[in-house]
Amino acid sequence: VLSKTIDTAKLSSKKLEFATITLKAGKPFIHVYTSTEIDEVLKKYESVIKPADSQ
């Protein structure tokens, strides 16, 4: 669930929060991503993340 809105073209870990819910051994497991993990994902996909005005 995304609970924030972003008013910027440049994404950063300071402006995003990510979490996943998975099942481990039949029990729910919540993982809240750290700033470092978010930065790694943003760097990996920066070539496909484009500001809305450049499309």
N, CA, C and O of each residue as an XYZ file, in Angstrom:
220
protein
N       0.844     -1.160      0.000
C       0.000      0.000      0.000
C       0.895      1.230      0.000
O       1.784      1.370      0.839
N       0.650      2.098     -0.934
C       1.404      3.348     -1.022
C       0.632      4.422     -0.271
O      -0.521      4.715     -0.586
N       1.284      5.000      0.723
C       0.571      5.968      1.548
C       1.099      7.386      1.406
O       0.678      8.280      2.141
N       2.009      7.602      0.478
C       2.548      8.943      0.271
C       2.357      9.346     -1.184
O       2.253      8.493     -2.066
N       2.311     10.633     -1.423
C       2.313     11.130     -2.790
C       3.602     11.894     -3.005
O       4.164     12.466     -2.071
N       4.059     11.898     -4.230
C       5.338     12.524     -4.544
C       5.103     13.672     -5.511
O       4.409     13.523     -6.517
N       5.683     14.808     -5.197
C       5.549     16.009     -6.011
C       6.867     16.388     -6.670
O       7.172     17.571     -6.814
N       7.643     15.399     -7.069
C       8.956     15.670     -7.632
C       9.253     14.699     -8.767
O       8.698     13.601     -8.814
N      10.113     15.099     -9.662
C      10.502     14.244    -10.782
C      11.649     13.319    -10.401
O      11.842     12.285    -11.041
N      12.406     13.667     -9.381
C      13.570     12.878     -8.969
C      13.222     12.045     -7.742
O      12.907     12.590     -6.685
N      13.280     10.716     -7.886
C      12.996      9.831     -6.769
C      14.236      9.655     -5.907
O      15.355      9.604     -6.417
N      14.031      9.561     -4.601
C      15.136      9.288     -3.685
C      14.600      8.531     -2.476
O      13.402      8.548     -2.196
N      15.504      7.872     -1.769
C      15.091      7.102     -0.598
C      14.558      8.000      0.515
O      13.851      7.528      1.405
N      14.887      9.273      0.475
C      14.376     10.201      1.489
C      12.902     10.518      1.268
O      12.226     11.008      2.172
N      12.406     10.239      0.063
C      11.025     10.569     -0.265
C      10.152      9.337     -0.472
O       8.963      9.470     -0.759
N      10.725      8.134     -0.329
C       9.985      6.901     -0.572
C      10.064      5.969      0.623
O      11.044      5.972      1.367
N       9.020      5.173      0.798
C       9.032      4.083      1.764
C       8.475      2.860      1.056
O       7.450      2.940      0.379
N       9.154      1.723      1.214
C       8.692      0.470      0.641
C       8.651     -0.592      1.716
O       9.496     -0.620      2.611
N       7.662     -1.467      1.622
C       7.578     -2.617      2.506
C       6.931     -3.752      1.724
O       6.131     -3.521      0.817
N       7.288     -4.983      2.088
C       6.666     -6.154      1.480
C       6.111     -7.042      2.582
O       6.623     -7.067      3.701
N       5.063     -7.762      2.245
C       4.494     -8.755      3.153
C       4.548    -10.089      2.424
O       3.986    -10.232      1.338
N       5.225    -11.067      3.020
C       5.333    -12.400      2.435
C       5.016    -13.439      3.506
O       4.932    -13.124      4.693
N       4.844    -14.663      3.070
C       4.651    -15.766      4.007
C       5.957    -16.520      4.168
O       6.576    -16.915      3.179
N       6.378    -16.721      5.406
C       7.541    -17.547      5.720
C       7.079    -18.595      6.713
O       6.626    -18.276      7.812
N       7.200    -19.845      6.311
C       6.743    -20.962      7.147
C       5.268    -20.793      7.522
O       4.850    -21.135      8.628
N       4.490    -20.257      6.573
C       3.061    -20.101      6.780
C       2.650    -18.910      7.629
O       1.467    -18.732      7.920
N       3.622    -18.091      8.030
C       3.320    -16.920      8.851
C       3.678    -15.648      8.094
O       4.656    -15.627      7.346
N       2.893    -14.586      8.280
C       3.196    -13.325      7.597
C       4.521    -12.732      8.085
O       4.820    -12.738      9.279
N       5.298    -12.223      7.138
C       6.579    -11.585      7.443
C       6.599    -10.233      6.748
O       6.401    -10.151      5.535
N       6.836     -9.180      7.505
C       6.873     -7.822      6.958
C       8.319     -7.360      6.890
O       9.057     -7.438      7.872
N       8.713     -6.878      5.718
C      10.057     -6.322      5.538
C       9.915     -4.871      5.098
O       9.371     -4.583      4.032
N      10.411     -3.964      5.930
C      10.436     -2.544      5.586
C      11.828     -2.256      5.051
O      12.823     -2.472      5.743
N      11.897     -1.771      3.824
C      13.182     -1.526      3.168
C      13.913     -0.357      3.814
O      13.302      0.649      4.174
N      15.220     -0.500      3.956
C      16.053      0.586      4.473
C      16.333      1.582      3.351
O      16.086      1.298      2.179
N      16.847      2.742      3.719
C      17.218      3.749      2.716
C      18.254      3.195      1.744
O      18.197      3.473      0.547
N      19.191      2.420      2.254
C      20.228      1.824      1.404
C      19.618      0.863      0.393
O      20.002      0.875     -0.777
N      18.675      0.033      0.825
C      18.019     -0.911     -0.085
C      17.227     -0.171     -1.159
O      17.248     -0.562     -2.325
N      16.540      0.882     -0.776
C      15.770      1.671     -1.744
C      16.704      2.327     -2.751
O      16.421      2.330     -3.950
N      17.821      2.886     -2.271
C      18.801      3.502     -3.178
C      19.335      2.486     -4.180
O      19.538      2.822     -5.347
N      19.569      1.242     -3.741
C      20.057      0.194     -4.645
C      19.037     -0.105     -5.737
O      19.402     -0.260     -6.903
N      17.772     -0.186     -5.368
C      16.714     -0.451     -6.352
C      16.596      0.714     -7.334
O      16.491      0.500     -8.541
N      16.614      1.943     -6.820
C      16.522      3.115     -7.697
C      17.695      3.175     -8.665
O      17.518      3.506     -9.837
N      18.887      2.856     -8.182
C      20.061      2.867     -9.055
C      19.948      1.786    -10.133
O      20.278      2.022    -11.295
N      19.479      0.603     -9.739
C      19.343     -0.510    -10.685
C      18.369     -0.169    -11.816
O      18.590     -0.550    -12.966
N      17.296      0.548    -11.489
C      16.254      0.828    -12.475
C      16.220      2.280    -12.938
O      15.226      2.708    -13.524
N      17.280      3.048    -12.690
C      17.266      4.461    -13.064
C      17.096      4.682    -14.564
O      16.592      5.727    -14.976
N      17.502      3.726    -15.378
C      17.367      3.903    -16.827
C      15.911      3.802    -17.287
O      15.572      4.305    -18.359
N      15.046      3.163    -16.499
C      13.636      3.050    -16.889
C      12.742      4.010    -16.120
O      11.570      4.176    -16.458
N      13.288      4.642    -15.085
C      12.530      5.634    -14.323
C      12.757      6.991    -14.976
O      13.865      7.527    -14.956
N      11.695      7.536    -15.552
C      11.805      8.808    -16.257
C      10.799      9.790    -15.682
O       9.684      9.394    -15.342
N      11.158     11.038    -15.567
C      10.185     12.045    -15.122
C       9.002     12.117    -16.082
O       9.157     11.862    -17.276
N       7.840     12.456    -15.576
C       6.617     12.508    -16.386
C       6.736     13.475    -17.549
O       6.153     13.226    -18.604
N       7.464     14.565    -17.397
C       7.552     15.551    -18.472
C       8.500     15.151    -19.597
O       8.546     15.826    -20.625
N       9.260     14.063    -19.425
C      10.187     13.637    -20.481
C       9.618     12.531    -21.349
O      10.294     12.057    -22.261
N       8.389     12.108    -21.085
C       7.800     11.011    -21.856
C       7.157     11.506    -23.120
O       6.613     10.712    -23.888
